[in-house]
Amino acid sequence: MSDDAPRNAPRWVAVLAIVLGVVFLVLAVVYAAVPADHLPSVLPGHAAGQTRHHLKHSAACVLLAVAAFAGAWLASGRRTQPPATA
């Protein structure tokens, strides 16, 4: 494959997907480690006086992070050139 093959997507798309993946991983750790009453009020799941952890929110964030990293991987590749016909 030559280096001048067109990319699947612009480079910024892959970078944005990686950044979103990291953000979702951080949110997954926060949801798993911090009780509901200590979550920032801007996050869904904040509940005053509750000491339970939001493991479903954490699992959803992990799945979103995996999807974002997969999207970055797919966007960072180069298109294959179809074989030349004679």
PDB file as gemmi writes it, atoms N, CA and C in Angstrom:
CRYST1    1.000    1.000    1.000  90.00  90.00  90.00 P 1                      
ATOM      1  N   MET A   1       0.844  -1.177   0.000  1.00  0.00           N  
ATOM      2  CA  MET A   1       0.000   0.000   0.000  1.00  0.00           C  
ATOM      3  C   MET A   1       0.885   1.234   0.000  1.00  0.00           C  
ATOM      4  N   SER A   2       0.580   2.181  -0.819  1.00  0.00           N  
ATOM      5  CA  SER A   2       1.394   3.386  -0.896  1.00  0.00           C  
ATOM      6  C   SER A   2       0.942   4.396   0.151  1.00  0.00           C  
ATOM      7  N   ASP A   3       1.841   5.334   0.444  1.00  0.00           N  
ATOM      8  CA  ASP A   3       1.524   6.348   1.443  1.00  0.00           C  
ATOM      9  C   ASP A   3       0.554   7.400   0.925  1.00  0.00           C  
ATOM     10  N   ASP A   4       0.359   7.459  -0.393  1.00  0.00           N  
ATOM     11  CA  ASP A   4      -0.542   8.473  -0.919  1.00  0.00           C  
ATOM     12  C   ASP A   4      -1.983   7.985  -1.044  1.00  0.00           C  
ATOM     13  N   ALA A   5      -2.284   6.820  -0.478  1.00  0.00           N  
ATOM     14  CA  ALA A   5      -3.664   6.323  -0.496  1.00  0.00           C  
ATOM     15  C   ALA A   5      -4.526   7.225   0.388  1.00  0.00           C  
ATOM     16  N   PRO A   6      -5.741   7.515  -0.051  1.00  0.00           N  
ATOM     17  CA  PRO A   6      -6.608   8.391   0.755  1.00  0.00           C  
ATOM     18  C   PRO A   6      -7.012   7.722   2.068  1.00  0.00           C  
ATOM     19  N   ARG A   7      -7.202   8.543   3.076  1.00  0.00           N  
ATOM     20  CA  ARG A   7      -7.597   8.046   4.399  1.00  0.00           C  
ATOM     21  C   ARG A   7      -9.099   7.768   4.410  1.00  0.00           C  
ATOM     22  N   ASN A   8      -9.510   6.921   5.339  1.00  0.00           N  
ATOM     23  CA  ASN A   8     -10.935   6.639   5.502  1.00  0.00           C  
ATOM     24  C   ASN A   8     -11.697   7.873   5.969  1.00  0.00           C  
ATOM     25  N   ALA A   9     -11.056   8.697   6.770  1.00  0.00           N  
ATOM     26  CA  ALA A   9     -11.683   9.909   7.308  1.00  0.00           C  
ATOM     27  C   ALA A   9     -10.570  10.913   7.593  1.00  0.00           C  
ATOM     28  N   PRO A  10     -10.918  12.170   7.746  1.00  0.00           N  
ATOM     29  CA  PRO A  10      -9.878  13.147   8.120  1.00  0.00           C  
ATOM     30  C   PRO A  10      -9.238  12.782   9.462  1.00  0.00           C  
ATOM     31  N   ARG A  11      -8.007  13.208   9.654  1.00  0.00           N  
ATOM     32  CA  ARG A  11      -7.268  12.876  10.879  1.00  0.00           C  
ATOM     33  C   ARG A  11      -7.991  13.371  12.125  1.00  0.00           C  
ATOM     34  N   TRP A  12      -8.679  14.514  12.034  1.00  0.00           N  
ATOM     35  CA  TRP A  12      -9.334  15.053  13.222  1.00  0.00           C  
ATOM     36  C   TRP A  12     -10.458  14.145  13.712  1.00  0.00           C  
ATOM     37  N   VAL A  13     -11.042  13.364  12.840  1.00  0.00           N  
ATOM     38  CA  VAL A  13     -12.100  12.448  13.249  1.00  0.00           C  
ATOM     39  C   VAL A  13     -11.528  11.368  14.174  1.00  0.00           C  
ATOM     40  N   ALA A  14     -10.371  10.826  13.800  1.00  0.00           N  
ATOM     41  CA  ALA A  14      -9.729   9.811  14.634  1.00  0.00           C  
ATOM     42  C   ALA A  14      -9.292  10.395  15.967  1.00  0.00           C  
ATOM     43  N   VAL A  15      -8.746  11.607  15.943  1.00  0.00           N  
ATOM     44  CA  VAL A  15      -8.304  12.249  17.189  1.00  0.00           C  
ATOM     45  C   VAL A  15      -9.501  12.519  18.107  1.00  0.00           C  
ATOM     46  N   LEU A  16     -10.593  13.001  17.530  1.00  0.00           N  
ATOM     47  CA  LEU A  16     -11.802  13.255  18.322  1.00  0.00           C  
ATOM     48  C   LEU A  16     -12.341  11.964  18.932  1.00  0.00           C  
ATOM     49  N   ALA A  17     -12.324  10.889  18.179  1.00  0.00           N  
ATOM     50  CA  ALA A  17     -12.801   9.606  18.703  1.00  0.00           C  
ATOM     51  C   ALA A  17     -11.917   9.115  19.849  1.00  0.00           C  
ATOM     52  N   ILE A  18     -10.613   9.311  19.734  1.00  0.00           N  
ATOM     53  CA  ILE A  18      -9.707   8.906  20.819  1.00  0.00           C  
ATOM     54  C   ILE A  18      -9.968   9.734  22.071  1.00  0.00           C  
ATOM     55  N   VAL A  19     -10.145  11.036  21.900  1.00  0.00           N  
ATOM     56  CA  VAL A  19     -10.427  11.904  23.050  1.00  0.00           C  
ATOM     57  C   VAL A  19     -11.742  11.497  23.714  1.00  0.00           C  
ATOM     58  N   LEU A  20     -12.770  11.224  22.915  1.00  0.00           N  
ATOM     59  CA  LEU A  20     -14.046  10.773  23.487  1.00  0.00           C  
ATOM     60  C   LEU A  20     -13.882   9.442  24.213  1.00  0.00           C  
ATOM     61  N   GLY A  21     -13.090   8.542  23.661  1.00  0.00           N  
ATOM     62  CA  GLY A  21     -12.847   7.261  24.323  1.00  0.00           C  
ATOM     63  C   GLY A  21     -12.197   7.434  25.684  1.00  0.00           C  
ATOM     64  N   VAL A  22     -11.221   8.328  25.765  1.00  0.00           N  
ATOM     65  CA  VAL A  22     -10.554   8.585  27.051  1.00  0.00           C  
ATOM     66  C   VAL A  22     -11.531   9.214  28.046  1.00  0.00           C  
ATOM     67  N   VAL A  23     -12.353  10.144  27.570  1.00  0.00           N  
ATOM     68  CA  VAL A  23     -13.348  10.778  28.452  1.00  0.00           C  
ATOM     69  C   VAL A  23     -14.327   9.731  28.988  1.00  0.00           C  
ATOM     70  N   PHE A  24     -14.791   8.831  28.119  1.00  0.00           N  
ATOM     71  CA  PHE A  24     -15.716   7.799  28.574  1.00  0.00           C  
ATOM     72  C   PHE A  24     -15.054   6.837  29.557  1.00  0.00           C  
ATOM     73  N   LEU A  25     -13.763   6.538  29.362  1.00  0.00           N  
ATOM     74  CA  LEU A  25     -13.067   5.682  30.328  1.00  0.00           C  
ATOM     75  C   LEU A  25     -12.942   6.360  31.685  1.00  0.00           C  
ATOM     76  N   VAL A  26     -12.647   7.660  31.689  1.00  0.00           N  
ATOM     77  CA  VAL A  26     -12.569   8.397  32.956  1.00  0.00           C  
ATOM     78  C   VAL A  26     -13.930   8.407  33.641  1.00  0.00           C  
ATOM     79  N   LEU A  27     -14.991   8.633  32.876  1.00  0.00           N  
ATOM     80  CA  LEU A  27     -16.337   8.609  33.456  1.00  0.00           C  
ATOM     81  C   LEU A  27     -16.675   7.228  34.014  1.00  0.00           C  
ATOM     82  N   ALA A  28     -16.246   6.168  33.348  1.00  0.00           N  
ATOM     83  CA  ALA A  28     -16.502   4.817  33.839  1.00  0.00           C  
ATOM     84  C   ALA A  28     -15.846   4.603  35.193  1.00  0.00           C  
ATOM     85  N   VAL A  29     -14.622   5.083  35.343  1.00  0.00           N  
ATOM     86  CA  VAL A  29     -13.922   4.948  36.629  1.00  0.00           C  
ATOM     87  C   VAL A  29     -14.624   5.774  37.692  1.00  0.00           C  
ATOM     88  N   VAL A  30     -15.047   6.981  37.341  1.00  0.00           N  
ATOM     89  CA  VAL A  30     -15.733   7.843  38.311  1.00  0.00           C  
ATOM     90  C   VAL A  30     -17.031   7.186  38.767  1.00  0.00           C  
ATOM     91  N   TYR A  31     -17.825   6.680  37.821  1.00  0.00           N  
ATOM     92  CA  TYR A  31     -19.087   6.041  38.194  1.00  0.00           C  
ATOM     93  C   TYR A  31     -18.860   4.807  39.057  1.00  0.00           C  
ATOM     94  N   ALA A  32     -17.791   4.064  38.819  1.00  0.00           N  
ATOM     95  CA  ALA A  32     -17.540   2.848  39.595  1.00  0.00           C  
ATOM     96  C   ALA A  32     -16.950   3.146  40.965  1.00  0.00           C  
ATOM     97  N   ALA A  33     -16.198   4.243  41.090  1.00  0.00           N  
ATOM     98  CA  ALA A  33     -15.471   4.495  42.332  1.00  0.00           C  
ATOM     99  C   ALA A  33     -16.166   5.458  43.287  1.00  0.00           C  
ATOM    100  N   VAL A  34     -17.004   6.334  42.760  1.00  0.00           N  
ATOM    101  CA  VAL A  34     -17.587   7.394  43.588  1.00  0.00           C  
ATOM    102  C   VAL A  34     -19.048   7.074  43.890  1.00  0.00           C  
ATOM    103  N   PRO A  35     -19.459   7.160  45.161  1.00  0.00           N  
ATOM    104  CA  PRO A  35     -20.871   6.935  45.490  1.00  0.00           C  
ATOM    105  C   PRO A  35     -21.770   8.003  44.854  1.00  0.00           C  
ATOM    106  N   ALA A  36     -23.039   7.668  44.733  1.00  0.00           N  
ATOM    107  CA  ALA A  36     -23.998   8.537  44.035  1.00  0.00           C  
ATOM    108  C   ALA A  36     -24.114   9.909  44.678  1.00  0.00           C  
ATOM    109  N   ASP A  37     -23.976  10.004  45.990  1.00  0.00           N  
ATOM    110  CA  ASP A  37     -24.131  11.311  46.625  1.00  0.00           C  
ATOM    111  C   ASP A  37     -22.892  12.190  46.474  1.00  0.00           C  
ATOM    112  N   HIS A  38     -21.766  11.628  46.029  1.00  0.00           N  
ATOM    113  CA  HIS A  38     -20.553  12.418  45.832  1.00  0.00           C  
ATOM    114  C   HIS A  38     -20.277  12.721  44.360  1.00  0.00           C  
ATOM    115  N   LEU A  39     -21.134  12.255  43.468  1.00  0.00           N  
ATOM    116  CA  LEU A  39     -20.959  12.558  42.059  1.00  0.00           C  
ATOM    117  C   LEU A  39     -21.219  14.046  41.825  1.00  0.00           C  
ATOM    118  N   PRO A  40     -20.530  14.637  40.858  1.00  0.00           N  
ATOM    119  CA  PRO A  40     -20.858  16.030  40.514  1.00  0.00           C  
ATOM    120  C   PRO A  40     -22.311  16.121  40.055  1.00  0.00           C  
ATOM    121  N   SER A  41     -22.960  17.209  40.380  1.00  0.00           N  
ATOM    122  CA  SER A  41     -24.387  17.331  40.082  1.00  0.00           C  
ATOM    123  C   SER A  41     -24.670  17.400  38.594  1.00  0.00           C  
ATOM    124  N   VAL A  42     -23.658  17.652  37.759  1.00  0.00           N  
ATOM    125  CA  VAL A  42     -23.884  17.711  36.318  1.00  0.00           C  
ATOM    126  C   VAL A  42     -23.946  16.320  35.694  1.00  0.00           C  
ATOM    127  N   LEU A  43     -23.508  15.290  36.408  1.00  0.00           N  
ATOM    128  CA  LEU A  43     -23.540  13.929  35.879  1.00  0.00           C  
ATOM    129  C   LEU A  43     -24.880  13.267  36.180  1.00  0.00           C  
ATOM    130  N   PRO A  44     -25.418  12.524  35.229  1.00  0.00           N  
ATOM    131  CA  PRO A  44     -26.629  11.760  35.508  1.00  0.00           C  
ATOM    132  C   PRO A  44     -26.344  10.727  36.598  1.00  0.00           C  
ATOM    133  N   GLY A  45     -27.267  10.549  37.499  1.00  0.00           N  
ATOM    134  CA  GLY A  45     -27.087   9.578  38.564  1.00  0.00           C  
ATOM    135  C   GLY A  45     -26.762  10.197  39.907  1.00  0.00           C  
ATOM    136  N   HIS A  46     -26.539  11.509  39.938  1.00  0.00           N  
ATOM    137  CA  HIS A  46     -26.289  12.174  41.218  1.00  0.00           C  
ATOM    138  C   HIS A  46     -27.542  12.069  42.074  1.00  0.00           C  
ATOM    139  N   ALA A  47     -27.401  11.538  43.274  1.00  0.00           N  
ATOM    140  CA  ALA A  47     -28.538  11.404  44.188  1.00  0.00           C  
ATOM    141  C   ALA A  47     -28.056  11.686  45.604  1.00  0.00           C  
ATOM    142  N   ALA A  48     -28.571  12.726  46.186  1.00  0.00           N  
ATOM    143  CA  ALA A  48     -28.161  13.113  47.529  1.00  0.00           C  
ATOM    144  C   ALA A  48     -28.562  12.039  48.534  1.00  0.00           C  
ATOM    145  N   GLY A  49     -27.644  11.690  49.405  1.00  0.00           N  
ATOM    146  CA  GLY A  49     -27.927  10.743  50.476  1.00  0.00           C  
ATOM    147  C   GLY A  49     -27.813   9.277  50.093  1.00  0.00           C  
ATOM    148  N   GLN A  50     -27.486   8.956  48.867  1.00  0.00           N  
ATOM    149  CA  GLN A  50     -27.354   7.551  48.469  1.00  0.00           C  
ATOM    150  C   GLN A  50     -25.884   7.183  48.375  1.00  0.00           C  
ATOM    151  N   THR A  51     -25.560   6.030  48.935  1.00  0.00           N  
ATOM    152  CA  THR A  51     -24.161   5.613  48.960  1.00  0.00           C  
ATOM    153  C   THR A  51     -23.855   4.519  47.940  1.00  0.00           C  
ATOM    154  N   ARG A  52     -24.822   4.168  47.110  1.00  0.00           N  
ATOM    155  CA  ARG A  52     -24.568   3.109  46.129  1.00  0.00           C  
ATOM    156  C   ARG A  52     -23.763   3.655  44.953  1.00  0.00           C  
ATOM    157  N   HIS A  53     -23.112   2.743  44.247  1.00  0.00           N  
ATOM    158  CA  HIS A  53     -22.323   3.098  43.073  1.00  0.00           C  
ATOM    159  C   HIS A  53     -23.136   2.781  41.819  1.00  0.00           C  
ATOM    160  N   HIS A  54     -22.899   3.512  40.757  1.00  0.00           N  
ATOM    161  CA  HIS A  54     -23.631   3.317  39.507  1.00  0.00           C  
ATOM    162  C   HIS A  54     -22.830   2.419  38.571  1.00  0.00           C  
ATOM    163  N   LEU A  55     -22.932   1.116  38.785  1.00  0.00           N  
ATOM    164  CA  LEU A  55     -22.161   0.178  37.984  1.00  0.00           C  
ATOM    165  C   LEU A  55     -22.718   0.041  36.572  1.00  0.00           C  
ATOM    166  N   LYS A  56     -24.030   0.217  36.400  1.00  0.00           N  
ATOM    167  CA  LYS A  56     -24.592   0.170  35.043  1.00  0.00           C  
ATOM    168  C   LYS A  56     -24.135   1.377  34.222  1.00  0.00           C  
ATOM    169  N   HIS A  57     -24.071   2.542  34.860  1.00  0.00           N  
ATOM    170  CA  HIS A  57     -23.546   3.718  34.174  1.00  0.00           C  
ATOM    171  C   HIS A  57     -22.085   3.486  33.790  1.00  0.00           C  
ATOM    172  N   SER A  58     -21.342   2.871  34.695  1.00  0.00           N  
ATOM    173  CA  SER A  58     -19.934   2.592  34.435  1.00  0.00           C  
ATOM    174  C   SER A  58     -19.775   1.625  33.263  1.00  0.00           C  
ATOM    175  N   ALA A  59     -20.579   0.582  33.229  1.00  0.00           N  
ATOM    176  CA  ALA A  59     -20.504  -0.392  32.134  1.00  0.00           C  
ATOM    177  C   ALA A  59     -20.886   0.261  30.801  1.00  0.00           C  
ATOM    178  N   ALA A  60     -21.885   1.128  30.827  1.00  0.00           N  
ATOM    179  CA  ALA A  60     -22.280   1.820  29.598  1.00  0.00           C  
ATOM    180  C   ALA A  60     -21.152   2.727  29.102  1.00  0.00           C  
ATOM    181  N   CYS A  61     -20.462   3.388  30.014  1.00  0.00           N  
ATOM    182  CA  CYS A  61     -19.342   4.242  29.619  1.00  0.00           C  
ATOM    183  C   CYS A  61     -18.193   3.423  29.037  1.00  0.00           C  
ATOM    184  N   VAL A  62     -17.953   2.242  29.587  1.00  0.00           N  
ATOM    185  CA  VAL A  62     -16.912   1.370  29.034  1.00  0.00           C  
ATOM    186  C   VAL A  62     -17.287   0.954  27.613  1.00  0.00           C  
ATOM    187  N   LEU A  63     -18.538   0.595  27.394  1.00  0.00           N  
ATOM    188  CA  LEU A  63     -18.973   0.210  26.048  1.00  0.00           C  
ATOM    189  C   LEU A  63     -18.850   1.382  25.075  1.00  0.00           C  
ATOM    190  N   LEU A  64     -19.200   2.569  25.513  1.00  0.00           N  
ATOM    191  CA  LEU A  64     -19.050   3.750  24.652  1.00  0.00           C  
ATOM    192  C   LEU A  64     -17.579   4.036  24.354  1.00  0.00           C  
ATOM    193  N   ALA A  65     -16.704   3.807  25.341  1.00  0.00           N  
ATOM    194  CA  ALA A  65     -15.269   4.005  25.111  1.00  0.00           C  
ATOM    195  C   ALA A  65     -14.741   3.004  24.097  1.00  0.00           C  
ATOM    196  N   VAL A  66     -15.166   1.747  24.205  1.00  0.00           N  
ATOM    197  CA  VAL A  66     -14.737   0.732  23.237  1.00  0.00           C  
ATOM    198  C   VAL A  66     -15.223   1.097  21.841  1.00  0.00           C  
ATOM    199  N   ALA A  67     -16.462   1.563  21.739  1.00  0.00           N  
ATOM    200  CA  ALA A  67     -16.995   1.969  20.438  1.00  0.00           C  
ATOM    201  C   ALA A  67     -16.221   3.157  19.870  1.00  0.00           C  
ATOM    202  N   ALA A  68     -15.853   4.110  20.720  1.00  0.00           N  
ATOM    203  CA  ALA A  68     -15.094   5.270  20.256  1.00  0.00           C  
ATOM    204  C   ALA A  68     -13.708   4.860  19.785  1.00  0.00           C  
ATOM    205  N   PHE A  69     -13.047   3.960  20.514  1.00  0.00           N  
ATOM    206  CA  PHE A  69     -11.719   3.504  20.102  1.00  0.00           C  
ATOM    207  C   PHE A  69     -11.800   2.690  18.811  1.00  0.00           C  
ATOM    208  N   ALA A  70     -12.853   1.895  18.654  1.00  0.00           N  
ATOM    209  CA  ALA A  70     -13.030   1.147  17.407  1.00  0.00           C  
ATOM    210  C   ALA A  70     -13.262   2.107  16.242  1.00  0.00           C  
ATOM    211  N   GLY A  71     -14.043   3.145  16.470  1.00  0.00           N  
ATOM    212  CA  GLY A  71     -14.261   4.152  15.438  1.00  0.00           C  
ATOM    213  C   GLY A  71     -12.977   4.870  15.069  1.00  0.00           C  
ATOM    214  N   ALA A  72     -12.143   5.157  16.054  1.00  0.00           N  
ATOM    215  CA  ALA A  72     -10.859   5.801  15.772  1.00  0.00           C  
ATOM    216  C   ALA A  72      -9.967   4.877  14.960  1.00  0.00           C  
ATOM    217  N   TRP A  73      -9.988   3.609  15.283  1.00  0.00           N  
ATOM    218  CA  TRP A  73      -9.175   2.631  14.563  1.00  0.00           C  
ATOM    219  C   TRP A  73      -9.624   2.540  13.103  1.00  0.00           C  
ATOM    220  N   LEU A  74     -10.916   2.483  12.898  1.00  0.00           N  
ATOM    221  CA  LEU A  74     -11.432   2.404  11.537  1.00  0.00           C  
ATOM    222  C   LEU A  74     -11.184   3.699  10.761  1.00  0.00           C  
ATOM    223  N   ALA A  75     -11.303   4.828  11.431  1.00  0.00           N  
ATOM    224  CA  ALA A  75     -11.109   6.111  10.755  1.00  0.00           C  
ATOM    225  C   ALA A  75      -9.647   6.384  10.448  1.00  0.00           C  
ATOM    226  N   SER A  76      -8.734   5.768  11.183  1.00  0.00           N  
ATOM    227  CA  SER A  76      -7.325   6.074  10.993  1.00  0.00           C  
ATOM    228  C   SER A  76      -6.692   5.279   9.855  1.00  0.00           C  
ATOM    229  N   GLY A  77      -7.379   4.280   9.353  1.00  0.00           N  
ATOM    230  CA  GLY A  77      -6.819   3.460   8.286  1.00  0.00           C  
ATOM    231  C   GLY A  77      -6.842   4.165   6.948  1.00  0.00           C  
ATOM    232  N   ARG A  78      -6.238   3.523   5.997  1.00  0.00           N  
ATOM    233  CA  ARG A  78      -6.214   4.052   4.637  1.00  0.00           C  
ATOM    234  C   ARG A  78      -7.078   3.162   3.757  1.00  0.00           C  
ATOM    235  N   ARG A  79      -7.712   3.775   2.781  1.00  0.00           N  
ATOM    236  CA  ARG A  79      -8.549   3.020   1.848  1.00  0.00           C  
ATOM    237  C   ARG A  79      -7.657   2.149   0.976  1.00  0.00           C  
ATOM    238  N   THR A  80      -8.149   0.992   0.665  1.00  0.00           N  
ATOM    239  CA  THR A  80      -7.415   0.149  -0.264  1.00  0.00           C  
ATOM    240  C   THR A  80      -7.811   0.535  -1.678  1.00  0.00           C  
ATOM    241  N   GLN A  81      -6.856   0.500  -2.540  1.00  0.00           N  
ATOM    242  CA  GLN A  81      -7.110   0.831  -3.943  1.00  0.00           C  
ATOM    243  C   GLN A  81      -7.625  -0.391  -4.667  1.00  0.00           C  
ATOM    244  N   PRO A  82      -8.679  -0.261  -5.463  1.00  0.00           N  
ATOM    245  CA  PRO A  82      -9.154  -1.411  -6.238  1.00  0.00           C  
ATOM    246  C   PRO A  82      -8.105  -1.789  -7.293  1.00  0.00           C  
ATOM    247  N   PRO A  83      -8.024  -3.062  -7.639  1.00  0.00           N  
ATOM    248  CA  PRO A  83      -7.024  -3.460  -8.629  1.00  0.00           C  
ATOM    249  C   PRO A  83      -7.324  -2.796  -9.978  1.00  0.00           C  
ATOM    250  N   ALA A  84      -6.260  -2.440 -10.666  1.00  0.00           N  
ATOM    251  CA  ALA A  84      -6.411  -1.788 -11.980  1.00  0.00           C  
ATOM    252  C   ALA A  84      -6.880  -2.799 -13.012  1.00  0.00           C  
ATOM    253  N   THR A  85      -7.849  -2.400 -13.817  1.00  0.00           N  
ATOM    254  CA  THR A  85      -8.367  -3.294 -14.861  1.00  0.00           C  
ATOM    255  C   THR A  85      -7.702  -2.923 -16.177  1.00  0.00           C  
ATOM    256  N   ALA A  86      -7.475  -3.947 -16.978  1.00  0.00           N  
ATOM    257  CA  ALA A  86      -6.785  -3.712 -18.265  1.00  0.00           C  
ATOM    258  C   ALA A  86      -7.741  -3.388 -19.376  1.00  0.00           C  
TER     259      ALA A  86                                                      
END                                                                             
